[in-house]
Amino acid sequence: MNKPLVLLCDQPDYQLGKIQGHASAILDRTQLPVKGRQVFLKPSFVYPTRDITGQPVITQPIFIAAVAAALRDHGAKEVLVAESSVIGPSRGSFHSTGMMT
């Protein structure tokens, strides 16, 4: 069994193209074997909301979209996003963040 790879990198802003480029550079550097594979992204929805005044504690949807796009650009066959939400059903969390309509 392979050891899991965890990467922590600074992302100074939340612009889709910049995040996608940063994720792509990481994929190039690490040479993760994503081509032709199913890839699973696990965000964190501790307190999911789109309302910024509600102080959301989530992995930002734009970040998830950018990383998924970078994975597809590197040949991932499919990118799956799933989370087990702390508050209520996970489907509700995806709706409340705008990730699922």
Accessible surface in RSA format (square Angstrom, percent):
REM  Atomic radii and reference values for relative SASA: ProtOr
REM  Chains: A
REM  Algorithm: Lee & Richards
REM  Probe-radius: 1.40
REM  Slices: 20
REM RES _ NUM      All-atoms   Total-Side   Main-Chain    Non-polar    All polar
REM                ABS   REL    ABS   REL    ABS   REL    ABS   REL    ABS   REL
RES MET A   1   237.16 122.8 148.02  98.0  89.15 212.3 125.82 107.0 111.35 147.5
RES ASN A   2   138.13  95.3 121.01 116.9  17.11  41.2  30.57  73.6 107.55 104.0
RES LYS A   3   190.44  92.9 167.31 102.7  23.13  55.1 113.04 101.7  77.40  82.4
RES PRO A   4   118.05  86.0  88.68  80.8  29.37 106.8 100.22  82.7  17.83 110.8
RES LEU A   5    99.53  55.4  67.11  48.0  32.42  81.5  68.34  48.0  31.19  83.9
RES VAL A   6   118.61  78.0  91.73  83.0  26.88  64.8  94.80  82.4  23.81  64.6
RES LEU A   7    75.40  42.0  47.98  34.3  27.41  68.9  49.73  34.9  25.67  69.1
RES LEU A   8   167.99  93.6 135.19  96.7  32.80  82.5 137.65  96.7  30.34  81.6
RES CYS A   9    59.77  45.2  23.97  26.7  35.80  84.1  18.99  48.1  40.78  44.0
RES ASP A  10   117.49  82.3  97.87  97.4  19.62  46.4  43.99 103.5  73.50  73.3
RES GLN A  11    34.96  19.6  18.11  13.2  16.85  40.1  11.32  24.1  23.64  17.9
RES PRO A  12   109.87  80.1  71.61  65.3  38.27 139.1  79.80  65.9  30.08 186.9
RES ASP A  13    42.74  29.9  38.00  37.8   4.74  11.2  28.72  67.6  14.01  14.0
RES TYR A  14   113.87  53.2  95.16  54.1  18.70  48.7  57.80  43.4  56.07  69.1
RES GLN A  15    99.61  55.7  96.13  70.3   3.49   8.3  34.14  72.7  65.47  49.7
RES LEU A  16    80.52  44.8  76.63  54.8   3.89   9.8  76.63  53.8   3.89  10.5
RES GLY A  17    53.58  66.1   0.00   N/A  53.58  66.1  37.44 102.7  16.15  36.2
RES LYS A  18   114.11  55.7 101.76  62.4  12.35  29.4  70.11  63.1  44.00  46.9
RES ILE A  19     1.79   1.0   1.62   1.2   0.17   0.4   1.62   1.2   0.17   0.5
RES GLN A  20    42.23  23.6  42.23  30.9   0.00   0.0   9.12  19.4  33.11  25.1
RES GLY A  21    39.63  48.9   0.00   N/A  39.63  48.9  32.94  90.4   6.69  15.0
RES HIS A  22    59.92  32.7  52.02  36.2   7.90  20.2  36.45  37.6  23.47  27.3
RES ALA A  23    11.75  10.8   7.92  12.2   3.83   8.7  10.67  15.0   1.08   2.9
RES SER A  24    29.05  24.6  29.05  38.8   0.00   0.0  12.25  26.1  16.80  23.5
RES ALA A  25    47.76  43.9  40.39  62.3   7.37  16.8  44.98  63.3   2.78   7.4
RES ILE A  26    25.29  14.4  25.29  18.8   0.00   0.0  25.29  18.2   0.00   0.0
RES LEU A  27    14.79   8.2  11.50   8.2   3.28   8.3  11.50   8.1   3.28   8.8
RES ASP A  28    88.52  62.0  72.98  72.6  15.55  36.8  31.53  74.2  56.99  56.8
RES ARG A  29   161.42  67.8 129.84  66.2  31.59  75.2  76.86 105.0  84.56  51.2
RES THR A  30    43.75  31.1  15.86  16.1  27.90  66.5  23.14  31.1  20.62  31.2
RES GLN A  31   150.42  84.1 125.86  92.0  24.55  58.5  39.02  83.0 111.40  84.5
RES LEU A  32    67.11  37.4  55.24  39.5  11.87  29.8  55.80  39.2  11.31  30.4
RES PRO A  33    89.58  65.3  76.40  69.6  13.17  47.9  87.57  72.3   2.00  12.5
RES VAL A  34    14.37   9.5  13.31  12.1   1.05   2.5  13.66  11.9   0.71   1.9
RES LYS A  35   170.20  83.0 152.15  93.4  18.05  43.0  95.71  86.2  74.49  79.3
RES GLY A  36    47.74  58.9   0.00   N/A  47.74  58.9  29.97  82.2  17.78  39.8
RES ARG A  37   130.65  54.9 126.74  64.6   3.91   9.3  33.27  45.5  97.38  59.0
RES GLN A  38   104.31  58.3  78.71  57.5  25.60  61.0  16.24  34.6  88.07  66.8
RES VAL A  39    25.92  17.1  22.36  20.2   3.56   8.6  25.92  22.5   0.00   0.0
RES PHE A  40   117.52  58.8  94.46  58.5  23.06  60.0  94.46  57.3  23.06  66.0
RES LEU A  41    32.12  17.9  31.19  22.3   0.93   2.3  32.12  22.6   0.00   0.0
RES LYS A  42   123.45  60.2  93.11  57.1  30.34  72.2  70.93  63.8  52.52  55.9
RES PRO A  43     5.61   4.1   0.26   0.2   5.35  19.4   5.20   4.3   0.41   2.5
RES SER A  44    46.25  39.1  46.13  61.6   0.12   0.3  29.78  63.4  16.47  23.1
RES PHE A  45     0.44   0.2   0.00   0.0   0.44   1.1   0.34   0.2   0.10   0.3
RES VAL A  46    67.49  44.4  66.81  60.5   0.68   1.6  66.83  58.1   0.65   1.8
RES TYR A  47    96.28  45.0  96.28  54.8   0.00   0.0  54.85  41.2  41.44  51.1
RES PRO A  48    18.32  13.4   7.32   6.7  11.00  40.0   7.32   6.0  11.00  68.4
RES THR A  49    25.22  17.9  23.07  23.4   2.16   5.1   9.01  12.1  16.22  24.5
RES ARG A  50   168.24  70.6 137.18  69.9  31.07  74.0  55.54  75.9 112.71  68.3
RES ASP A  51    78.64  55.1  68.93  68.6   9.71  23.0  34.11  80.3  44.53  44.4
RES ILE A  52   130.76  74.4 126.24  94.0   4.52  10.9 126.31  91.0   4.45  12.1
RES THR A  53   108.97  77.5  83.76  84.9  25.20  60.1  77.25 103.8  31.72  48.0
RES GLY A  54    25.96  32.0   0.00   N/A  25.96  32.0  20.52  56.3   5.45  12.2
RES GLN A  55   136.34  76.2 131.20  95.9   5.13  12.2  52.37 111.5  83.96  63.7
RES PRO A  56    27.25  19.9   8.08   7.4  19.17  69.7   8.08   6.7  19.17 119.1
RES VAL A  57    80.02  52.7  76.17  69.0   3.85   9.3  79.92  69.4   0.10   0.3
RES ILE A  58    28.30  16.1   4.26   3.2  24.03  57.9   7.60   5.5  20.70  56.2
RES THR A  59    36.61  26.0  29.00  29.4   7.62  18.2  23.62  31.7  13.00  19.6
RES GLN A  60    65.77  36.8  63.79  46.6   1.99   4.7  15.33  32.6  50.45  38.3
RES PRO A  61    36.47  26.6  33.71  30.7   2.76  10.0  34.06  28.1   2.41  15.0
RES ILE A  62    63.74  36.3  57.14  42.6   6.60  15.9  61.54  44.3   2.20   6.0
RES PHE A  63    65.49  32.8  65.49  40.6   0.00   0.0  65.49  39.7   0.00   0.0
RES ILE A  64     9.56   5.4   8.33   6.2   1.23   3.0   9.56   6.9   0.00   0.0
RES ALA A  65    49.35  45.4  39.55  61.0   9.80  22.3  46.87  66.0   2.48   6.6
RES ALA A  66     0.00   0.0   0.00   0.0   0.00   0.0   0.00   0.0   0.00   0.0
RES VAL A  67    26.45  17.4  26.45  23.9   0.00   0.0  26.45  23.0   0.00   0.0
RES ALA A  68     8.51   7.8   8.51  13.1   0.00   0.0   8.51  12.0   0.00   0.0
RES ALA A  69    16.80  15.4  15.90  24.5   0.90   2.1  16.79  23.7   0.01   0.0
RES ALA A  70     0.01   0.0   0.00   0.0   0.01   0.0   0.01   0.0   0.00   0.0
RES LEU A  71     8.78   4.9   8.78   6.3   0.00   0.0   8.78   6.2   0.00   0.0
RES ARG A  72   132.38  55.6 117.71  60.0  14.67  34.9  49.56  67.7  82.82  50.2
RES ASP A  73   102.79  72.0  64.84  64.5  37.96  89.8  24.74  58.2  78.06  77.8
RES HIS A  74    48.63  26.6  33.14  23.0  15.49  39.6  37.69  38.8  10.94  12.7
RES GLY A  75    29.10  35.9   0.00   N/A  29.10  35.9  22.19  60.9   6.91  15.5
RES ALA A  76    11.55  10.6   0.00   0.0  11.55  26.3   0.00   0.0  11.55  30.6
RES LYS A  77   147.04  71.7 112.15  68.8  34.89  83.1  67.45  60.7  79.59  84.8
RES GLU A  78    73.56  42.2  68.51  51.8   5.04  12.0  26.02  50.3  47.54  38.8
RES VAL A  79    27.58  18.1   2.39   2.2  25.18  60.7   2.39   2.1  25.18  68.3
RES LEU A  80    71.69  39.9  69.39  49.6   2.30   5.8  71.69  50.3   0.00   0.0
RES VAL A  81    48.27  31.8  22.32  20.2  25.96  62.5  22.32  19.4  25.96  70.4
RES ALA A  82    44.45  40.9  42.38  65.4   2.07   4.7  44.38  62.5   0.07   0.2
RES GLU A  83    19.36  11.1   5.50   4.2  13.86  33.0   4.87   9.4  14.48  11.8
RES SER A  84    95.81  81.0  79.24 105.8  16.57  38.2  45.08  96.0  50.74  71.1
RES SER A  85    17.00  14.4   0.00   0.0  17.00  39.2   0.00   0.0  17.00  23.8
RES VAL A  86   111.71  73.5  80.11  72.5  31.60  76.1  86.84  75.5  24.87  67.5
RES ILE A  87    90.55  51.5  81.77  60.9   8.77  21.1  85.13  61.3   5.42  14.7
RES GLY A  88    49.55  61.1   0.00   N/A  49.55  61.1  30.89  84.8  18.65  41.8
RES PRO A  89   105.26  76.7  91.75  83.6  13.51  49.1 103.94  85.8   1.32   8.2
RES SER A  90    33.21  28.1  27.46  36.6   5.75  13.3  19.76  42.1  13.45  18.8
RES ARG A  91   156.94  65.9 150.18  76.6   6.76  16.1  54.14  74.0 102.81  62.3
RES GLY A  92    35.14  43.3   0.00   N/A  35.14  43.3  30.32  83.2   4.82  10.8
RES SER A  93     3.43   2.9   0.45   0.6   2.97   6.8   1.16   2.5   2.27   3.2
RES PHE A  94    19.00   9.5  19.00  11.8   0.00   0.0  19.00  11.5   0.00   0.0
RES HIS A  95    74.91  40.9  70.94  49.3   3.97  10.2  48.81  50.3  26.10  30.4
RES SER A  96    44.31  37.4  30.73  41.0  13.58  31.3  40.89  87.1   3.42   4.8
RES THR A  97     5.95   4.2   0.03   0.0   5.92  14.1   0.35   0.5   5.60   8.5
RES GLY A  98    28.26  34.8   0.00   N/A  28.26  34.8   5.43  14.9  22.82  51.1
RES MET A  99    57.49  29.8  18.87  12.5  38.61  91.9  25.72  21.9  31.77  42.1
RES MET A 100    68.95  35.7  62.68  41.5   6.27  14.9  64.20  54.6   4.75   6.3
RES THR A 101   154.16 109.6  97.31  98.7  56.85 135.5  87.94 118.1  66.22 100.1
END  Absolute sums over single chains surface
CHAIN  1 A     6950.8       5365.7       1585.1       4165.0       2785.7
END  Absolute sums over all chains
TOTAL          6950.8       5365.7       1585.1       4165.0       2785.7
